[in-house]
Amino acid sequence: IGGHGDQSILSGRGVRLIAQRLTAGSVSDRLSQGQHSFFDSGRREIRALQQKGAS
């Protein structure tokens, strides 16, 4: 189940969700926190989604 969950997250819908969230938040995050924090939040988002799919 873990492997299948990872695959579904990394292909198709999961990638689109991540892209939408990062794109929607990019401007405000960059203005308020700076580039570094924006990429950190993106990594956290991806990690959370991967853990959700693996469980």
C-alpha positions as CSV (number, residue, x, y, z in Angstrom):
1,I,0.0,0.0,0.0
2,G,2.9,2.4,0.8
3,G,4.4,2.0,-2.7
4,H,1.1,2.4,-4.4
5,G,0.3,5.5,-2.4
6,D,3.7,7.1,-3.3
7,Q,3.1,6.4,-7.0
8,S,-0.3,8.0,-7.0
9,I,1.0,11.1,-5.2
10,L,4.0,11.5,-7.5
11,S,2.0,11.1,-10.7
12,G,-1.1,12.9,-11.8
13,R,-3.4,14.4,-9.2
14,G,-0.9,14.8,-6.4
15,V,1.5,16.7,-8.5
16,R,-1.2,19.0,-9.8
17,L,-2.4,19.7,-6.3
18,I,1.2,20.6,-5.2
19,A,1.7,22.7,-8.3
20,Q,-1.5,24.6,-7.7
21,R,-0.7,25.3,-4.0
22,L,2.8,26.4,-4.7
23,T,1.7,28.6,-7.5
24,A,-1.1,30.2,-5.6
25,G,1.1,30.8,-2.5
26,S,4.3,31.8,-4.3
27,V,3.7,35.5,-4.6
28,S,2.4,36.1,-1.0
29,D,5.0,33.8,0.5
30,R,7.9,35.4,-1.3
31,L,6.7,38.8,-0.3
32,S,6.2,38.0,3.4
33,Q,8.8,35.4,4.1
34,G,11.3,35.3,1.2
35,Q,12.3,32.7,-1.3
36,H,14.0,30.3,1.2
37,S,10.9,30.0,3.4
38,F,8.7,29.5,0.3
39,F,10.7,26.5,-0.9
40,D,10.8,25.1,2.7
41,S,7.0,25.2,2.9
42,G,6.9,23.4,-0.5
43,R,9.1,20.6,0.7
44,R,6.9,20.3,3.9
45,E,3.8,20.1,1.8
46,I,5.3,17.3,-0.4
47,R,6.5,15.4,2.6
48,A,3.1,15.6,4.3
49,L,1.3,14.3,1.1
50,Q,3.8,11.4,0.8
51,Q,3.2,10.4,4.4
52,K,-0.5,10.5,3.9
53,G,-0.3,8.3,0.9
54,A,2.0,5.8,2.6
55,S,-0.2,5.3,5.6
